[in-house]
Amino acid sequence: MGYDVHITRKAEWSDDSGPAIPAAEWRQLVAEDPELVLTGFAEVATAEGETLRMTDPLLAEWRGHSLGQVVWFTYSNGCVEVKNPDPETLGKMSRLADRLKARVQGDEGEFYDAAGNAHMPTPSLRDRLGNWWRNRRFRPPPKPPLALPFKVGDRVKDPWGAVHVVVAIDPAANHGAGEIVIRRVSDGAESTFWGIAHGLSPLDP
C-alpha cells in the first residue's frame, strides 16, 4: 500500500476536524508553480503491460524532480498527500507547505523539515492528559462499510459512457474512502476510482 506523507494544517493529518487546505487554494498554488501540472489523472504501466489509471480532478504531477521521476500530489480531506516520497520530494513538500502555511507530516505522526529529516512532536503533559481524556470519553463510532451497487465481476458504466468490468474493490483503501479498480471492455485498460465518489453505474446482466 505504501507510506503517505501529508501537507496539512491540522494538529494531526488524520483529524476529521481542524483547519483544512481549501481545494481552491490548492488549485491556485498549482497554477502558480511552474513545476506542478494539474493533470487530473495518473497512469502506471504494470509488468504485464497493462495500464492502471486513477482519475481525480485535483491530482497534480510534479515535474521538477532531478532524476526525472514522476511524483503525484493528491488532495484529500483538506490535505495534500504524496506516497513514498524520497528526500528531494520531501523538500518540495516542505516548500509547498511554507506557501500554504502548513506542515509536512507522515502517516505515523512524525513531522519533516526542509531537509527531509523526520522528528516526532513532544506533547506537553497537559496535551497528553487532554488526549487521554478525549479518547476515553469520545471514541468516534466506526465508519460504516462501503456500500456499492455492484461487486467484483460485474459490468459498470463510467461517467463518460464506457463499459468496464469491476476487477477489484478495497473498502479500506484511501483511509476508508475505498478504492475500485475497473477494466475497460473495449481495450483492457484499467482505471482506479475512489469508493465514495466513483460515479460508476451498474449495468443489467
TIBADREN-22639 format. One line per field, with one value per residue: x, y, z of N, C-alpha, C, O, CB in turn. Coordinates in steps of 0.2 Angstrom, whole numbers, plus 2048, in hexadecimal, padded with zeros to 3 digits. Atoms other than C-alpha are relative to their C-alpha. Glycine has a CB too. Layout:
residues N
nu	c(X,...)
nv	c(Y,...)
nw	c(Z,...)
cau	c(X,...)
cav	c(Y,...)
caw	c(Z,...)
cu	c(X,...)
cv	c(Y,...)
cw	c(Z,...)
ou	c(X,...)
ov	c(Y,...)
ow	c(Z,...)
cbu	c(X,...)
cbv	c(Y,...)
cbw	c(Z,...)
***
This chain:
residues 205
nu	c(804,7FC,800,802,7FE,805,800,806,801,803,7FC,7FE,803,806,805,806,801,7FA,800,7FF,7FE,805,7FF,7FE,7F9,7FC,800,7FC,7F8,7FE,800,7FA,7FA,7FE,7FE,806,806,807,801,806,800,7FA,800,7FA,7FF,7FF,7FB,803,802,806,800,804,802,804,803,801,800,7FB,7F9,7FB,7F9,7FA,7FC,7FA,7FC,7FA,7FF,805,805,807,803,807,803,807,803,805,802,7FD,7F8,7FD,7FD,7FB,7FF,7F9,7FB,7F9,7FE,801,808,802,7FE,805,806,7FF,801,807,803,7FE,805,807,800,802,7FA,7FF,800,801,806,7FF,800,7FA,7FF,7FA,7FD,7FF,7FB,803,7FF,806,800,807,802,800,806,7FF,804,807,802,801,806,806,801,802,807,804,800,804,807,803,7FE,804,803,7FC,803,804,7FD,801,806,800,805,7FD,7FB,7FB,803,806,7FF,802,7FF,7FD,803,800,804,7FC,801,7FB,801,7FD,7FB,7FD,803,7FD,803,7FC,7FB,801,803,807,804,801,7FC,803,7FC,805,7FC,804,801,7FE,7F8,7FC,7FD,803,800,801,804,802,806,805,802,7FE,804,802,807,801,803,804,7FC)
nv	c(7FA,7FA,7FB,7F9,7FA,7FB,7F9,7FF,7FB,803,802,807,800,805,7FD,7FE,7F9,7FC,7FC,804,7FD,800,802,7FA,7FD,805,7FE,7FA,802,803,7FB,7FB,803,803,807,804,800,803,804,803,807,803,807,804,806,806,805,804,7FB,7FC,7F9,7FE,7F8,7FD,7F9,7FB,7F9,7FC,803,7FC,803,7FC,801,7FC,805,800,806,801,804,7FD,7FF,7FD,7FD,800,7FC,804,7FE,7FA,801,802,806,803,807,803,7FB,801,7FA,7FA,7FF,7FE,7F9,7FC,7FF,7FB,7F9,7FF,800,7F9,7FC,802,7FF,807,804,807,805,806,804,802,7FA,7FD,7FA,800,7F9,7FE,805,807,804,801,800,801,7FB,802,7FC,7FE,804,7FE,803,807,802,7FE,806,806,7FF,800,806,804,7FE,7FF,804,7FF,806,803,7FE,805,803,7FE,803,7FF,804,805,804,802,804,7FD,7FB,7F9,7FB,7FA,7FA,7FE,805,806,805,803,805,7FE,805,800,7FB,800,7FB,7FD,7FB,7F8,7FE,801,7FD,806,800,805,801,802,801,7FE,806,7FF,800,803,7FB,800,7F9,801,7FB,800,804,7FB,7FB,804,7FE,806,803,807,802,806,806)
nw	c(800,800,7FB,802,7FC,801,7FF,7FD,7FB,7FA,7FA,802,807,800,7FD,804,800,7FF,806,807,806,805,807,804,7FE,803,807,801,7FF,806,806,7FF,7FF,807,800,7FF,806,7FE,806,7FF,800,800,803,7FF,804,7FB,803,805,806,7FF,7FD,7FB,800,7FB,802,7FA,803,7FC,800,804,801,7FF,806,7FF,7FC,804,804,805,7FE,800,7F9,800,7FA,800,7FB,7FC,7F9,7FE,800,806,7FE,804,7FD,800,802,7FE,7FD,804,800,7F9,800,804,7FC,7FA,803,801,7F9,7FD,804,7FE,7F9,7FD,7FE,804,7FB,802,7FE,7F9,7FB,800,804,804,801,807,802,800,7F9,7FD,7F8,7FD,7FB,7F9,7FD,7F9,7FB,800,806,800,7FC,804,805,7FD,7FE,806,803,7FB,800,807,806,805,802,806,806,803,806,807,803,807,804,804,7FD,804,805,803,805,7FE,805,7FD,801,807,804,802,7FC,7FD,7FB,7F9,7FF,7F9,7FC,7F9,7FB,7FB,804,800,7F9,7FF,805,805,807,804,806,805,806,805,805,807,801,7FA,7FB,7FA,7FC,7F9,7FD,7F9,7FE,7FE,805,806,806,804,800,802,806,7FF,803)
cau	c(800,80F,812,809,810,804,804,7F8,7F2,7EA,7F2,7F2,7EF,7E2,7D7,7C5,7C4,7D1,7D7,7D7,7E0,7D2,7D1,7D1,7E1,7E9,7E4,7EB,7FC,7FD,7F9,807,814,81D,822,811,803,7F1,7F0,7E0,7E5,7F4,7F9,805,80B,80B,818,80B,809,7F9,7F5,7EE,7E5,7DF,7D4,7D3,7CF,7DC,7EA,7FA,80B,81B,827,836,83E,851,850,841,836,823,81C,809,802,7F0,7E4,7D9,7CF,7D7,7E9,7F5,7FD,80C,80F,821,82A,83D,847,846,833,832,83C,82F,821,829,82A,818,813,81C,811,801,806,805,811,817,812,813,806,80E,80D,81F,823,830,83B,841,850,844,849,83B,837,829,820,822,811,810,809,7F9,7F7,7FA,7ED,7E1,7E3,7E1,7D1,7CA,7CE,7C6,7B6,7B3,7B8,7B2,7A6,7AD,7AA,79C,7A1,7A3,792,793,786,792,79F,7AF,7AB,79C,79B,79A,799,7A5,79F,7A4,79A,7A8,7A5,7B0,7B2,7B5,7C5,7C9,7C0,7CA,7BF,7CD,7D8,7DA,7D7,7C6,7C0,7C2,7CA,7C2,7CC,7C3,7C9,7C2,7BA,7BF,7D2,7D6,7DC,7DA,7D5,7D4,7C6,7C2,7B5,7AB,7AA,7AC,79E,79C,78B,787,782,774,77B)
cav	c(800,80C,81A,82B,83B,84A,85D,862,870,865,860,84E,84B,83D,849,84A,85C,86A,877,870,875,87B,873,884,889,878,87C,88D,887,87B,888,893,886,882,871,86B,866,862,853,84C,83A,82E,81F,811,803,7F2,7E4,7DB,7EA,7F0,802,807,818,822,831,840,852,858,84D,856,850,857,858,860,850,850,83E,840,836,838,83E,840,84B,847,851,849,84E,85F,859,856,845,83C,829,823,834,834,842,84E,84C,84F,85F,865,861,86B,87A,878,876,887,88F,887,88C,879,86B,85A,84B,839,82B,827,839,83E,84F,853,862,86A,85D,84E,84A,843,847,842,850,850,854,85D,855,85F,859,847,847,850,843,835,83D,840,82F,827,831,834,825,828,81B,80F,815,80C,7FF,804,801,7FE,7F9,7ED,7E0,7D9,7D2,7DD,7E8,7FB,80B,81A,82C,82D,81E,811,800,7F7,7E8,7EA,7E0,7E6,7EF,7F4,7FC,800,80A,81D,81E,816,81F,80E,80A,802,7FB,7F9,7F2,7FA,7ED,7F5,7F5,7ED,7FD,7FE,80D,810,81A,820,815,824,82E,821,827,815,80E,7FB,7F4,7E7,7D5)
caw	c(800,803,80F,80E,813,815,813,820,82B,838,849,842,82F,833,83D,836,83C,83D,830,81E,80F,803,7F2,7EA,7F3,7ED,7DB,7DC,7E3,7D5,7C8,7CF,7D0,7BF,7C5,7C9,7BC,7C1,7B6,7BE,7BC,7BE,7B4,7B8,7AD,7B6,7B2,7A8,79C,7A3,7A8,7B8,7B9,7C7,7C4,7D0,7CA,7D8,7D4,7CF,7C8,7CE,7BF,7C8,7D0,7CB,7C6,7BB,7C6,7C5,7D6,7D8,7E5,7EA,7F4,801,810,810,80F,801,800,7F8,7F9,7FD,7FB,7FA,802,7F3,7F2,805,802,7F4,800,80E,802,7FD,80F,813,805,80C,81E,822,828,820,82A,828,82A,83C,842,83F,837,82A,828,818,817,818,82A,834,847,852,85C,86E,876,886,896,894,882,886,894,889,87B,887,88E,87D,876,886,885,872,868,857,850,843,831,828,81B,809,801,7EE,7E1,7D9,7DD,7D6,7C5,7C1,7B2,7B5,7AB,7AF,7AF,79C,797,795,79B,7A7,7B2,7C5,7C8,7DA,7E9,7F9,806,811,804,804,817,816,807,7FD,7EC,7DD,7CE,7BE,7AD,79D,791,781,784,795,79D,7AF,7BA,7CC,7D5,7E6,7EF,7F6,7E6,7D8,7CC,7C5,7C1,7C0,7B0,7AF,7AC)
cu	c(804,7FF,7FE,803,7FB,802,7FA,800,7FD,806,803,7FC,7FA,7FA,7FA,7FF,807,801,802,803,7FA,802,802,807,805,801,804,807,803,801,806,807,802,802,7FA,7FB,7FA,7FE,7F9,800,808,800,807,800,802,805,7FD,7FE,7FA,801,7FB,7FF,7FC,7FE,7FE,801,806,806,805,806,805,805,807,805,807,801,7FB,7FA,7F9,7FE,7F9,7FF,7F8,7FD,7FA,7FF,804,807,802,805,805,802,808,805,807,802,7FF,7F9,7FE,802,7FB,7FA,801,7FF,7F9,7FC,801,7FB,7F9,7FF,7FD,807,800,800,7FF,7FA,801,800,806,800,807,802,802,806,7FD,801,7F9,801,7F9,7FF,800,7FA,801,7FB,7F8,7FD,7FF,7FA,7FA,7FE,7FD,7F9,7FB,7FF,7FC,7F8,7FC,803,7FC,7FD,803,7FC,7FC,804,7FF,7FB,801,7FB,802,805,805,7FD,7FA,802,7FD,801,803,7FC,800,7FD,804,7FE,806,7FE,803,805,802,7FC,804,7FD,804,805,7FE,7FD,7F9,7FC,7FF,803,7FC,804,7FC,805,7FB,7FF,803,807,804,803,7FD,800,7FE,7FB,7FF,7FA,7FA,7FD,802,7FC,7FF,7F9,800,7FC,7FC,804,7FD)
cv	c(806,804,807,805,806,807,802,806,7FE,7FE,7F9,7FF,7FC,803,801,807,804,804,7FC,805,800,7FE,805,802,7FB,801,806,7FF,7FD,804,805,7FD,7FD,7F9,7FB,801,7FC,7FC,7FD,7F8,7FE,7F9,7FD,7FA,7FA,7FB,7FC,804,803,807,801,807,802,807,804,807,804,7FD,804,7FC,805,7FE,803,7FB,800,7F9,7FE,7FC,803,800,803,802,800,804,7FC,802,806,800,7FE,7FA,7FE,7F9,7FF,806,7FF,807,806,802,803,808,805,800,805,807,802,801,808,805,800,802,7F9,7FC,7F9,7FB,7F9,7FC,7FF,806,804,806,801,807,801,7FB,7F9,7FC,800,801,800,806,7FE,804,802,7FB,801,7FD,7F8,7FE,802,7FB,7FA,801,800,7F9,7FB,802,800,7FC,801,7F9,7FE,803,7FA,7FD,803,7FD,801,7FC,7FB,7FD,7FE,7FB,803,805,807,805,806,806,802,7FB,7FA,7FB,7FC,7FA,801,7FA,800,805,7FF,805,804,805,807,802,7FF,802,7FA,801,7FB,800,7FD,7FF,801,7FA,801,7FF,7FD,805,800,807,7FF,806,800,7FC,805,805,7FD,802,7FB,7FE,7F9,800,7F9,7FA,7FE)
cw	c(800,806,7FE,804,7FE,801,803,805,807,805,7FE,7F9,800,803,7FB,800,800,7F9,7FA,7FB,7FB,7F9,7FC,801,7FD,7F8,7FE,801,7FA,7FA,800,800,7F9,800,801,7FA,803,7FA,801,800,800,7FD,802,7FC,805,7FC,7FB,7FA,801,803,805,800,806,7FE,806,7FD,804,800,7FC,800,801,7FB,801,803,7FB,7FC,7FB,802,800,807,7FF,807,800,806,803,807,803,801,7F9,801,7FA,803,7FF,7FE,802,803,7FC,800,807,800,7FC,804,805,7FD,7FE,806,803,7FC,802,807,803,802,7FC,806,7FD,803,808,804,800,7FB,7FD,7FF,7F8,7FD,7FF,806,804,808,802,805,807,804,807,805,7FF,7F9,800,805,7FD,7FA,803,802,7FA,7FD,805,7FF,7F9,7FB,7FA,7FE,7FA,7FA,7FD,7FA,7FA,7FD,7F8,7FD,7FC,804,7FB,7FB,7FC,7FB,803,7FB,804,7FE,7F8,7FC,7FE,805,802,804,806,801,808,804,807,804,804,7FD,801,807,801,7FB,7FB,7F9,7FC,7F9,7FB,7F9,7FA,7FB,7FA,7FF,806,805,806,803,807,802,807,802,801,7FB,7F9,7F9,7FB,801,7FE,7FA,801,7FD,7F9)
ou	c(802,7FA,802,804,7FA,806,7F4,806,7FD,80C,808,7F6,7F6,7F5,7FB,7FC,80C,7FD,807,802,7F9,808,807,80A,80A,806,808,80B,808,806,809,80C,7FE,802,7FB,7FA,7FB,7FA,7F5,7FA,80C,7FB,80C,7FB,807,807,800,7FB,7F8,806,7F5,804,7F7,802,7FA,806,808,80B,804,808,805,807,80B,80A,807,805,7FB,7F6,7F9,7FE,7F8,800,7F5,800,7F6,803,806,80A,7FE,809,803,803,80B,809,808,7FE,7FD,7F7,7FA,7FF,7F9,7F7,7FC,7FD,7F7,7F8,7FD,7F8,7F5,7FA,7F9,80C,7FB,805,7FB,7F7,7FC,801,806,7FC,80C,7FE,801,806,801,800,7F6,806,7F5,803,7FE,7FB,805,7F7,7F4,7F7,7FA,7F6,7F5,7F8,7F9,7F5,7F6,7F9,7F8,7F4,7F6,806,7F6,800,806,7F6,7FE,808,7F9,7FB,800,7F9,7FF,807,804,7F9,7F8,808,7F8,805,801,7F7,7FC,7FD,801,7FD,80B,7F8,809,803,805,7FB,804,7FE,802,809,7F8,7F8,7F6,7F6,7FA,805,7FB,806,7F9,80A,7F6,804,805,809,80A,806,7F7,805,7FB,7FD,800,7F5,7F4,7F8,806,7FF,7FD,7F7,803,7F8,7FE,807,800)
ov	c(80C,802,809,804,807,809,801,808,802,7FD,7F7,801,7FD,800,804,80A,800,803,7F8,80B,7FB,7FF,805,805,7FD,801,806,802,7FE,804,807,800,7F8,7F6,7F5,806,7F7,7FE,7FC,7F5,802,7F6,800,7F6,7FB,7FC,7F9,801,806,808,800,80B,7FE,80B,801,808,809,7FF,806,7F8,80A,7F8,804,7FE,7FF,7F9,7F9,7F9,809,7FA,808,7FF,802,805,7F9,804,807,805,7FC,7FB,7FF,7F9,800,805,7FD,80C,80C,807,808,80C,80A,806,808,80C,807,805,80B,80A,804,800,7F9,7FF,7F8,7FB,7F9,7FE,7FE,805,80A,806,7FE,80C,7FC,7FA,7F5,7F6,805,7FF,802,808,7F8,80A,7FE,7F8,7FD,7FA,7F6,7F9,7FE,7F9,7F7,7FC,7FD,7F7,7F6,7FD,7FF,7FF,7FF,7F4,802,804,7F4,800,806,7F7,807,7F7,7F9,7FF,800,7F7,801,807,807,804,808,806,806,7FC,7F5,7FC,7FB,7F9,803,7F4,7FB,80A,7FA,80B,809,809,809,806,803,800,7FB,807,7F5,805,7F8,802,7FE,7F7,7FC,7FC,7FC,803,800,80B,7FA,80C,7FA,7FD,803,808,800,802,7FC,7FE,7F7,803,7F5,7FB,7FA)
ow	c(7FE,80A,7FA,80A,7F8,805,800,807,80C,803,7FF,7F8,7FB,803,7F6,7FB,800,7F4,7FA,7FC,7F8,7F7,7F7,7FC,7FA,7F6,7F9,7FD,7F8,7F6,7FB,7FF,7F7,7FB,801,7F8,805,7F6,7FC,801,7FF,7FE,802,7FC,808,7F6,7F7,7F6,7FC,805,804,800,807,7FC,80A,7FB,801,804,7F6,804,7FE,7FB,7FC,806,7F5,7F8,7F8,7FE,801,80A,7FD,80C,7FB,80B,7FF,80B,809,804,7F4,806,7F5,809,7F9,7F9,807,803,7FE,800,807,803,7FE,804,807,800,7FF,806,805,7FF,802,80A,807,802,7F8,80A,7F8,807,80B,80A,803,7F6,7FF,7FE,7F4,7F7,7FE,806,804,80A,7FF,809,808,805,80B,802,800,7FA,7FE,803,7FD,7FA,800,801,7FA,7FB,802,800,7F8,7F6,7FB,7FE,7F6,7F9,7FD,7F7,7F9,7FC,7F7,7FF,7F7,809,7F5,7FC,7F7,7FB,805,7F6,809,7FA,7F6,7F6,7FB,80A,7FF,805,806,801,80A,802,80A,803,806,801,803,807,805,7FB,7F7,7F7,7FE,7F7,7FC,7F8,7F9,7F9,7F7,7FA,805,809,807,802,809,801,80A,7FE,7FF,7FB,7F5,7F4,7F5,807,7F9,7F9,805,7F8,7F6)
cbu	c(7FB,7FE,806,7F8,808,7FA,802,7FE,7FC,7FC,7FD,7FD,805,802,802,7FA,7FC,806,806,7F9,807,7FD,7FA,7FB,801,7FE,7F9,7FD,801,7FC,7FA,7FF,800,805,805,7FC,803,7FB,805,7FB,7FD,803,7FF,801,805,7FA,803,7F9,801,7FB,7FF,803,7FC,805,7FA,804,7FA,7FD,7FF,801,800,803,7FD,7FF,7FD,806,800,803,802,7FC,805,7FC,802,7FE,7FD,802,801,7FD,802,804,7FC,807,7FC,801,7FD,804,807,803,7FC,804,807,7FF,7FF,807,804,7FD,803,807,801,7FE,7FB,7FC,800,806,7FA,806,800,806,7FE,806,7FF,7FF,806,803,806,803,805,7FD,804,800,7FA,807,7FA,7FD,802,7FF,805,806,800,801,806,804,7FF,803,807,802,7FF,801,801,803,7F8,800,806,7F9,7FE,807,7FA,807,7FC,803,7FD,806,7FE,7FC,7FD,804,7FA,807,802,808,7FE,808,7FC,804,802,7FA,806,807,7F9,808,7FA,804,800,7FC,802,7FE,803,7F9,807,7F9,807,7FA,802,803,7F8,7FE,803,804,800,804,7FA,806,7F9,801,801,802,803,7FF,804,805,7FB,7FD,804,7F9,800)
cbv	c(800,804,7FF,800,802,7FE,804,7FA,806,7FA,800,7FA,7FD,7FA,806,7FC,802,7FB,805,7FD,7FD,807,7FC,805,800,7F9,801,806,7FD,7FA,804,804,7FA,804,7FF,802,7FD,806,7FA,803,7FD,800,801,7FF,801,7FC,7FB,7FD,7FC,7FC,805,7FD,801,800,7FF,7FE,803,802,7F8,806,7FD,7FF,802,806,7F9,801,7FA,7FD,7FE,7FC,804,7FA,808,7F8,807,7F8,7FA,803,7FA,806,7FA,804,7FB,7FA,807,7FF,800,7FE,7FA,7FD,801,7FC,7F9,7FF,801,7FA,7FB,802,7FF,7F9,805,7FC,7FF,800,802,7FC,7F9,7FC,7FE,7FC,807,7FD,801,807,801,7FD,804,7F9,807,7FA,803,802,7FB,807,801,808,801,7FD,805,807,7FF,7FF,806,805,7FD,801,807,808,7F9,803,801,7F9,802,803,7F8,800,802,7FE,805,803,7FA,7FD,7F9,803,7FE,802,802,800,806,801,803,802,7FB,805,7F9,800,801,801,7FE,802,7FD,7FB,7FE,802,807,802,806,7FF,7FF,802,7FC,804,7F9,806,7FF,807,806,7FB,807,7FB,804,800,800,807,7FB,804,807,7F9,805,7FB,804,7FC,7FF,801,7FA)
cbw	c(806,7FA,804,800,7FF,804,7F9,805,7FD,7FE,807,805,7FB,803,804,803,806,800,802,7FE,7FD,800,7FD,801,807,802,7FE,805,807,7FE,800,806,805,7FD,806,807,7FA,802,800,7FB,7F9,807,7F8,808,7FA,801,806,803,7FA,804,7FA,807,7F9,807,7FB,806,800,807,7FC,804,7F9,807,7FA,804,801,805,805,7FA,808,7FB,804,7FE,801,801,7FC,800,805,807,805,7FC,802,7FF,7FC,7FC,802,7FA,802,7F9,7FF,805,7FC,7FA,803,803,7F9,7FC,805,7FE,7F8,7FE,802,7FA,807,7FC,805,801,7FD,800,806,7FE,804,7F9,804,7FF,804,7FA,804,7FF,802,804,7FE,804,7FF,801,807,7FF,7FA,804,807,7FC,7FC,807,804,7FA,7FF,807,803,7FF,803,7FA,7FF,800,7FB,7FE,800,7FC,803,7FD,7FD,7F9,804,804,802,805,7F9,807,7FD,7FE,804,7FF,7FA,800,7FB,805,7FD,805,7FC,801,801,7FF,803,804,7F9,7FB,802,807,7FD,7FF,801,7FE,802,7FE,7FF,7FC,800,7FE,7FE,7FD,7FC,805,7FC,804,7FC,803,805,806,801,801,7FC,802,7FC,806,7FA,7FC,805)
***
